[in-house]
Amino acid sequence: MSLTAYVFHVVGIRMLGIEELPGSPLRVLLGFFASVTVLAVVWSRFFRRGPLEYLLNGATKVARHLT
């Protein structure tokens, strides 16, 4: 789930347009932290891996069979 959480933060920062600011306000940082934590907890109740981790696993299955 760590890859998914990292990408979520990067996309969120881009969508909010806060990459130009010298420092993010505390409420924005806490919002990112809370939303990623809730997403990770809910997701892990139903699935073993995060959504991007599933995609990465599927993309590398072919390479596993080639060696």
C-alpha positions in Angstrom: 0.0 0.0 0.0 3.0 2.3 0.3 3.3 2.9 -3.5 -0.4 3.8 -3.6 -0.1 6.2 -0.6 2.9 7.9 -2.2 1.2 8.4 -5.5 -1.9 9.6 -3.8 0.1 12.3 -2.1 1.9 13.4 -5.3 -1.4 13.5 -7.2 -3.1 15.4 -4.4 -0.4 18.0 -4.2 -0.6 18.5 -8.0 -4.4 18.7 -8.0 -4.4 21.2 -5.2 -1.7 23.3 -6.8 0.4 23.6 -3.7 3.7 22.4 -5.1 4.9 26.1 -5.5 4.3 27.0 -1.8 7.4 27.1 0.4 5.6 25.0 3.0 2.3 23.3 3.2 -0.1 24.5 5.9 -0.6 22.1 8.8 -4.2 21.4 7.9 -3.3 20.3 4.4 -0.6 17.9 5.7 -3.0 16.5 8.4 -5.7 16.1 5.7 -3.3 14.1 3.5 -2.3 12.0 6.5 -5.9 11.3 7.6 -7.2 10.5 4.1 -4.3 8.1 3.3 -4.7 6.4 6.6 -8.4 5.9 6.2 -8.0 4.7 2.6 -5.3 2.2 3.6 -7.3 0.8 6.6 -10.5 0.4 4.5 -8.6 -1.1 1.5 -6.7 -3.5 3.7 -9.9 -4.9 5.2 -10.9 -6.3 1.8 -7.6 -6.7 -0.2 -4.1 -7.9 0.5 -2.3 -5.3 -1.7 -3.0 -1.7 -2.6 -4.5 -0.9 -6.1 -1.2 0.2 -7.6 0.6 -2.8 -6.1 -1.9 -5.1 -7.8 -1.2 -3.4 -11.1 2.6 -3.6 -10.7 2.3 -7.3 -9.7 0.2 -8.0 -12.8 2.6 -6.2 -15.1 5.6 -8.2 -13.7 4.0 -11.6 -13.8 5.1 -12.1 -17.4 8.8 -11.5 -16.5 8.5 -14.1 -13.7 7.7 -16.8 -16.3 10.5 -15.8 -18.7 13.3 -16.6 -16.4 
